[in-house]
Amino acid sequence: MSILLKPIITEKATNQSELLNAYAFQVNTKANKVEIKKAVEETYGVSVEKVRTINVRPDRRTRYTKTGIQHGKTNAVKKAIVQLA
């Protein structure tokens, strides 16, 4: 089970990394804060001060096609904001 899936590179995440030394990652939905902290420390060789997690709900979408209306949703994801010492 891979804990860290990918880093999040947005304007807000870049601003936090420059000002607060905090980095954002998309993580496995079943991972907890202790596992995330250990994974970041092993992967990047840094000391983690604080971990905050966010569960992002799926977006619901409606498409109008030739065959009719189709309803769907995106996958739910979990984000982690990791603040370094």
C-alpha positions in Angstrom: 0.0 0.0 0.0 1.6 3.2 -1.1 0.9 6.1 1.3 2.0 9.1 -0.8 0.3 9.2 -4.2 1.5 12.5 -5.6 2.3 16.0 -4.5 -0.2 18.8 -5.0 1.1 21.7 -7.0 -1.3 24.6 -7.0 -1.0 28.3 -6.3 -2.2 27.9 -2.7 0.1 24.9 -2.0 3.1 26.7 -3.5 2.4 29.8 -1.4 2.2 27.6 1.8 5.5 25.9 0.9 7.3 29.2 0.5 5.8 31.0 3.6 5.0 28.3 6.1 7.3 25.4 5.0 4.2 23.2 4.5 3.8 20.9 1.6 0.6 19.2 0.3 0.3 15.6 -0.9 -2.5 13.5 -2.2 -2.5 10.4 0.0 -4.2 7.0 0.3 -7.7 7.4 1.7 -7.0 4.7 4.4 -3.8 6.3 5.6 -3.7 8.0 9.0 -1.5 10.9 10.2 1.2 8.7 11.8 1.6 6.7 8.6 1.8 9.8 6.5 4.4 11.3 8.8 6.5 8.2 8.6 6.2 8.0 4.8 7.3 11.6 4.3 10.2 11.3 6.7 11.4 8.1 5.0 10.9 9.3 1.4 12.4 12.8 1.7 14.7 12.6 4.7 13.2 15.5 6.6 11.6 15.9 10.1 7.9 16.5 10.1 6.4 18.8 12.7 2.6 18.6 12.0 0.3 16.7 9.6 -3.2 17.9 8.7 -5.5 15.8 6.6 -8.5 16.7 4.5 -11.1 14.3 3.0 -12.4 15.7 -0.3 -15.8 14.5 -1.3 -16.5 13.4 -4.9 -17.9 15.9 -7.4 -21.2 14.9 -9.0 -21.5 15.4 -12.7 -24.3 15.3 -15.2 -23.8 14.8 -19.0 -26.3 15.3 -21.7 -25.6 12.7 -24.5 -27.5 11.3 -27.5 -28.6 8.4 -25.3 -30.0 10.6 -22.5 -28.8 12.1 -19.3 -25.9 10.3 -17.6 -25.1 10.8 -13.9 -21.6 10.2 -12.5 -19.2 11.2 -9.9 -15.4 11.6 -9.5 -13.4 9.6 -6.9 -13.1 10.8 -3.3 -9.5 11.7 -2.4 -7.6 12.5 0.8 -5.1 15.4 1.0 -2.4 15.9 3.6 -0.6 19.1 4.5 2.7 18.3 6.0 4.5 21.1 8.0 8.3 20.6 8.3 10.4 21.5 11.3 
